[in-house]
Amino acid sequence: METGTQSSTGSSTGSSRESRLQVRDLRAIVAVAEHASFARAADALWISRASMSEQVKRVEQVLGVRLFERTTRSVRPTPAGRIFVDHAVRVLAELDGLTDAVRAAGELTRGRIRLGLPAGVVNQRFWHALSSFHRDHPAVELVFTETSVDDLVRAVAARELDLSVTAWPAGAPPTQVSVAELETEPTCIAVAGDHPWATGATLPSADLATEPLVAFSPGFVLRTIAEDLCRRAGGEPTVALQTSTDETVAGLVRAQVGYAVTTHAHARDAGLTAVACEVEPLDRVNGLAWARHRALDPVTTRLRDRLLAGFGHDHP
């Protein structure tokens, strides 16, 4: 009794394994139906004609029905065969879609992104969003390039960078690249706390011509904003010194070398005094830039959208 039970169980398991259809069975039946020939279907699937014939025969035995009418001149599906082919085509399409979806998801876990970071623009909010992306995609390599906004925009347009943080004066976004806005930062005229302008009174615009400007280097948006302010005030700035770092600007202004045009946040953090003026500087818009007329690859798209979400924006 005990031996008979084991034998019966083993036979049932073996029969179950033999009755399972496999993906290659579906592809074989569909190929025969499409080519109306065992020989041409075998050639299309790169298997022998004998193997194709055996494979179709096994499927028919598993199902207990004939799937094809065979004559010396043609092979055509039976009514049951047509039903099988219709379902098999749908199953194979779903399987291919599943494969593509999984591969696409895999592409989001690895890759290399060339990212531009302009000096004086990237803040802690950006670093938090970037850190979140890195935690979720640790295998993605991020290669940073740090220089002026103008140089980074040119590099993005030339496709030397995949994505870049950028900035522009309010109302004047760069036109040679695609951009998305992250945030707008108010700017101000900033002086040392003991400077004669630090009285709280509104500064006449003509007074800007009487004091040297501690400027950011050409190519930086705050330099462009400062030059625009002076022109709207009726003159050109007298540049005392120029630099590419916020810290140097702040130190020179505290030493009363001159005034600076910077963001309110930087003036506050550096202990400088913001001065109201009859002519106010334009705000600075911070954003992201990528090449025009070029689809971003999946992993760069994910980074762009993560950075936008970090500033409360939807993807463009």
Secondary structure, 3 states (H helix, E strand, C coil): CHHHHHHHHHHHHHHHHHCCCCHHHHHHHHHHHHHCCHHHHHHHHCCCHHHHHHHHHHHHHHHCCCCEEECCCCEEECHHHHHHHHHHHHHHHHHHHHHHHHHHHHHCCCEEEEEEEECCCCCHHHHHHHHHHHHHCCCEEEEEEEECHHHHHHHHHCCCCCEEEEEEECCCCCCCEEEEEEEEECEEEEECCCCCCCCCCCECHHHHHHCCEEEECCCCHHHHHHHHHHHHCCCCCCEEEEECCHHHHHHHHHCCCCEEEEEHHHHHHCCCEEECECCCCCCEEEEEEEECCCCCCHHHHHHHHHHHHHCCCCCC
